[in-house]
Amino acid sequence: MSVEREADILAPFKARTEKGELIEISEIAKAYQSVVDHPVSRGQIYCVLHRHGWRKAMPRSKLPKEASEDEIAASKKLTLPPRR
């Protein structure tokens, strides 16, 4: 398959990624397999993506929610017993 034809297959996915959506490799594999009419391995799909300059990106992990101002104020009021 030519590089131009591969670019045509990847074009709708590129538009979705530019909007900020995450794309799974299985979606690209289904589109690719429908064009070539035979099963392909994930390795081949990764090679196609690499050839077109794609890279694997993952969303950042989210930090736990910060304590509210009321919780912070309440924790400052707690006192420990004096040490002897």
mmCIF file of the C-alpha atoms, coordinates in Angstrom:
data_MODEL
# 
_entry.id   MODEL 
# 
loop_
_atom_site.group_PDB 
_atom_site.id 
_atom_site.type_symbol 
_atom_site.label_atom_id 
_atom_site.label_alt_id 
_atom_site.label_comp_id 
_atom_site.label_asym_id 
_atom_site.label_entity_id 
_atom_site.label_seq_id 
_atom_site.pdbx_PDB_ins_code 
_atom_site.Cartn_x 
_atom_site.Cartn_y 
_atom_site.Cartn_z 
_atom_site.occupancy 
_atom_site.B_iso_or_equiv 
_atom_site.pdbx_formal_charge 
_atom_site.auth_seq_id 
_atom_site.auth_comp_id 
_atom_site.auth_asym_id 
_atom_site.auth_atom_id 
_atom_site.pdbx_PDB_model_num 
ATOM 1  C CA . MET A 1 1  ? 0.000   0.000  0.000  1.00 0.00 ? 1  MET A CA 1 
ATOM 2  C CA . SER A 1 2  ? 1.303   3.461  -0.828 1.00 0.00 ? 2  SER A CA 1 
ATOM 3  C CA . VAL A 1 3  ? 2.123   6.039  1.809  1.00 0.00 ? 3  VAL A CA 1 
ATOM 4  C CA . GLU A 1 4  ? -0.503  8.363  0.327  1.00 0.00 ? 4  GLU A CA 1 
ATOM 5  C CA . ARG A 1 5  ? -3.208  5.691  0.675  1.00 0.00 ? 5  ARG A CA 1 
ATOM 6  C CA . GLU A 1 6  ? -2.179  5.104  4.279  1.00 0.00 ? 6  GLU A CA 1 
ATOM 7  C CA . ALA A 1 7  ? -2.429  8.860  4.893  1.00 0.00 ? 7  ALA A CA 1 
ATOM 8  C CA . ASP A 1 8  ? -5.967  8.794  3.486  1.00 0.00 ? 8  ASP A CA 1 
ATOM 9  C CA . ILE A 1 9  ? -6.923  6.056  5.956  1.00 0.00 ? 9  ILE A CA 1 
ATOM 10 C CA . LEU A 1 10 ? -5.419  8.003  8.873  1.00 0.00 ? 10 LEU A CA 1 
ATOM 11 C CA . ALA A 1 11 ? -6.940  11.369 7.890  1.00 0.00 ? 11 ALA A CA 1 
ATOM 12 C CA . PRO A 1 12 ? -10.238 11.018 9.819  1.00 0.00 ? 12 PRO A CA 1 
ATOM 13 C CA . PHE A 1 13 ? -8.339  9.896  12.914 1.00 0.00 ? 13 PHE A CA 1 
ATOM 14 C CA . LYS A 1 14 ? -5.947  12.822 12.630 1.00 0.00 ? 14 LYS A CA 1 
ATOM 15 C CA . ALA A 1 15 ? -8.905  15.213 12.560 1.00 0.00 ? 15 ALA A CA 1 
ATOM 16 C CA . ARG A 1 16 ? -10.249 13.626 15.746 1.00 0.00 ? 16 ARG A CA 1 
ATOM 17 C CA . THR A 1 17 ? -6.892  13.864 17.516 1.00 0.00 ? 17 THR A CA 1 
ATOM 18 C CA . GLU A 1 18 ? -6.614  17.542 16.635 1.00 0.00 ? 18 GLU A CA 1 
ATOM 19 C CA . LYS A 1 19 ? -9.898  18.049 18.485 1.00 0.00 ? 19 LYS A CA 1 
ATOM 20 C CA . GLY A 1 20 ? -8.301  16.422 21.539 1.00 0.00 ? 20 GLY A CA 1 
ATOM 21 C CA . GLU A 1 21 ? -9.931  13.002 21.339 1.00 0.00 ? 21 GLU A CA 1 
ATOM 22 C CA . LEU A 1 22 ? -8.061  9.832  22.222 1.00 0.00 ? 22 LEU A CA 1 
ATOM 23 C CA . ILE A 1 23 ? -7.839  7.190  19.517 1.00 0.00 ? 23 ILE A CA 1 
ATOM 24 C CA . GLU A 1 24 ? -7.411  3.492  20.233 1.00 0.00 ? 24 GLU A CA 1 
ATOM 25 C CA . ILE A 1 25 ? -5.258  1.341  17.993 1.00 0.00 ? 25 ILE A CA 1 
ATOM 26 C CA . SER A 1 26 ? -8.163  -1.075 17.512 1.00 0.00 ? 26 SER A CA 1 
ATOM 27 C CA . GLU A 1 27 ? -10.177 1.628  15.737 1.00 0.00 ? 27 GLU A CA 1 
ATOM 28 C CA . ILE A 1 28 ? -7.342  2.311  13.305 1.00 0.00 ? 28 ILE A CA 1 
ATOM 29 C CA . ALA A 1 29 ? -6.798  -1.425 12.784 1.00 0.00 ? 29 ALA A CA 1 
ATOM 30 C CA . LYS A 1 30 ? -10.454 -1.939 11.822 1.00 0.00 ? 30 LYS A CA 1 
ATOM 31 C CA . ALA A 1 31 ? -10.297 0.883  9.276  1.00 0.00 ? 31 ALA A CA 1 
ATOM 32 C CA . TYR A 1 32 ? -7.023  -0.434 7.846  1.00 0.00 ? 32 TYR A CA 1 
ATOM 33 C CA . GLN A 1 33 ? -8.300  -4.017 7.633  1.00 0.00 ? 33 GLN A CA 1 
ATOM 34 C CA . SER A 1 34 ? -11.454 -2.930 5.838  1.00 0.00 ? 34 SER A CA 1 
ATOM 35 C CA . VAL A 1 35 ? -9.309  -1.378 3.106  1.00 0.00 ? 35 VAL A CA 1 
ATOM 36 C CA . VAL A 1 36 ? -6.836  -4.252 2.663  1.00 0.00 ? 36 VAL A CA 1 
ATOM 37 C CA . ASP A 1 37 ? -9.486  -6.999 3.127  1.00 0.00 ? 37 ASP A CA 1 
ATOM 38 C CA . HIS A 1 38 ? -7.338  -9.208 5.341  1.00 0.00 ? 38 HIS A CA 1 
ATOM 39 C CA . PRO A 1 39 ? -6.345  -9.228 9.011  1.00 0.00 ? 39 PRO A CA 1 
ATOM 40 C CA . VAL A 1 40 ? -3.245  -7.290 10.034 1.00 0.00 ? 40 VAL A CA 1 
ATOM 41 C CA . SER A 1 41 ? -1.303  -7.354 13.275 1.00 0.00 ? 41 SER A CA 1 
ATOM 42 C CA . ARG A 1 42 ? -1.083  -4.482 15.701 1.00 0.00 ? 42 ARG A CA 1 
ATOM 43 C CA . GLY A 1 43 ? 2.634   -4.343 14.965 1.00 0.00 ? 43 GLY A CA 1 
ATOM 44 C CA . GLN A 1 44 ? 1.908   -3.455 11.370 1.00 0.00 ? 44 GLN A CA 1 
ATOM 45 C CA . ILE A 1 45 ? -0.471  -0.704 12.468 1.00 0.00 ? 45 ILE A CA 1 
ATOM 46 C CA . TYR A 1 46 ? 2.177   0.713  14.798 1.00 0.00 ? 46 TYR A CA 1 
ATOM 47 C CA . CYS A 1 47 ? 4.673   0.696  11.884 1.00 0.00 ? 47 CYS A CA 1 
ATOM 48 C CA . VAL A 1 48 ? 2.180   2.629  9.735  1.00 0.00 ? 48 VAL A CA 1 
ATOM 49 C CA . LEU A 1 49 ? 1.642   5.161  12.515 1.00 0.00 ? 49 LEU A CA 1 
ATOM 50 C CA . HIS A 1 50 ? 5.386   5.541  13.032 1.00 0.00 ? 50 HIS A CA 1 
ATOM 51 C CA . ARG A 1 51 ? 5.898   6.050  9.294  1.00 0.00 ? 51 ARG A CA 1 
ATOM 52 C CA . HIS A 1 52 ? 3.424   8.954  9.406  1.00 0.00 ? 52 HIS A CA 1 
ATOM 53 C CA . GLY A 1 53 ? 5.007   10.598 12.455 1.00 0.00 ? 53 GLY A CA 1 
ATOM 54 C CA . TRP A 1 54 ? 2.430   9.579  15.035 1.00 0.00 ? 54 TRP A CA 1 
ATOM 55 C CA . ARG A 1 55 ? 3.504   8.859  18.583 1.00 0.00 ? 55 ARG A CA 1 
ATOM 56 C CA . LYS A 1 56 ? 1.906   7.258  21.582 1.00 0.00 ? 56 LYS A CA 1 
ATOM 57 C CA . ALA A 1 57 ? 0.561   9.866  23.961 1.00 0.00 ? 57 ALA A CA 1 
ATOM 58 C CA . MET A 1 58 ? -1.332  9.232  27.137 1.00 0.00 ? 58 MET A CA 1 
ATOM 59 C CA . PRO A 1 59 ? -3.394  11.633 29.212 1.00 0.00 ? 59 PRO A CA 1 
ATOM 60 C CA . ARG A 1 60 ? -1.853  12.976 32.376 1.00 0.00 ? 60 ARG A CA 1 
ATOM 61 C CA . SER A 1 61 ? -2.812  11.227 35.560 1.00 0.00 ? 61 SER A CA 1 
ATOM 62 C CA . LYS A 1 62 ? -5.066  13.330 37.733 1.00 0.00 ? 62 LYS A CA 1 
ATOM 63 C CA . LEU A 1 63 ? -4.013  14.460 41.153 1.00 0.00 ? 63 LEU A CA 1 
ATOM 64 C CA . PRO A 1 64 ? -6.299  13.784 44.088 1.00 0.00 ? 64 PRO A CA 1 
ATOM 65 C CA . LYS A 1 65 ? -8.664  16.605 44.913 1.00 0.00 ? 65 LYS A CA 1 
ATOM 66 C CA . GLU A 1 66 ? -7.261  19.282 47.133 1.00 0.00 ? 66 GLU A CA 1 
ATOM 67 C CA . ALA A 1 67 ? -8.768  19.794 50.560 1.00 0.00 ? 67 ALA A CA 1 
ATOM 68 C CA . SER A 1 68 ? -11.322 22.581 50.819 1.00 0.00 ? 68 SER A CA 1 
ATOM 69 C CA . GLU A 1 69 ? -10.630 25.764 52.767 1.00 0.00 ? 69 GLU A CA 1 
ATOM 70 C CA . ASP A 1 70 ? -13.008 24.611 55.539 1.00 0.00 ? 70 ASP A CA 1 
ATOM 71 C CA . GLU A 1 71 ? -11.148 21.326 55.944 1.00 0.00 ? 71 GLU A CA 1 
ATOM 72 C CA . ILE A 1 72 ? -7.802  23.120 56.103 1.00 0.00 ? 72 ILE A CA 1 
ATOM 73 C CA . ALA A 1 73 ? -9.116  25.571 58.713 1.00 0.00 ? 73 ALA A CA 1 
ATOM 74 C CA . ALA A 1 74 ? -10.601 22.743 60.806 1.00 0.00 ? 74 ALA A CA 1 
ATOM 75 C CA . SER A 1 75 ? -7.340  20.801 60.772 1.00 0.00 ? 75 SER A CA 1 
ATOM 76 C CA . LYS A 1 76 ? -5.414  23.861 62.020 1.00 0.00 ? 76 LYS A CA 1 
ATOM 77 C CA . LYS A 1 77 ? -7.705  24.068 65.072 1.00 0.00 ? 77 LYS A CA 1 
ATOM 78 C CA . LEU A 1 78 ? -6.773  20.579 66.187 1.00 0.00 ? 78 LEU A CA 1 
ATOM 79 C CA . THR A 1 79 ? -4.129  20.585 68.877 1.00 0.00 ? 79 THR A CA 1 
ATOM 80 C CA . LEU A 1 80 ? -2.036  17.797 70.202 1.00 0.00 ? 80 LEU A CA 1 
ATOM 81 C CA . PRO A 1 81 ? -1.714  17.212 73.936 1.00 0.00 ? 81 PRO A CA 1 
ATOM 82 C CA . PRO A 1 82 ? 1.511   18.636 75.414 1.00 0.00 ? 82 PRO A CA 1 
ATOM 83 C CA . ARG A 1 83 ? 4.463   16.250 75.578 1.00 0.00 ? 83 ARG A CA 1 
ATOM 84 C CA . ARG A 1 84 ? 5.906   15.388 78.966 1.00 0.00 ? 84 ARG A CA 1 
# 
